Amino acid sequence: MDLKELWPLIVAFLGAGWAIYKHFDLKNREERRYNYKAYHELISDFTSGPKMERQIVILYELRNYPCYFEITKDLLEHLLVRMENEKADESLIRQAKS
């Protein structure tokens, strides 16, 4: 096979590879955007003062967002001090510590 005959095949493979890359890149961006929105909704719901049972569930759900671990940890440490000062429910404090 001559090199001239291979060029269309090489170009086709490069085009297909680029299309696959763009597809997965778009999917990753959409997932990050969705996670960002869902995480911030959980934080907003938690801090807006819902029932204690809902707050416990939200604290548990925050574990599904490891990319936000550091900020979640800092936020929970801050909220934990406030919850202990306000004598919040013990199960809520225990969940925040775990």
Secondary structure, 3 states (H helix, E strand, C coil): CCHHHHHHHHHHHHHHHHHHHHHHHHHHHHHHHHHHHHHHHHHHHHHCCCCHHHHHHHHHHHHHCHHHHHHHHHHHHHHHHHHHHCCCCHHHHHHHHC
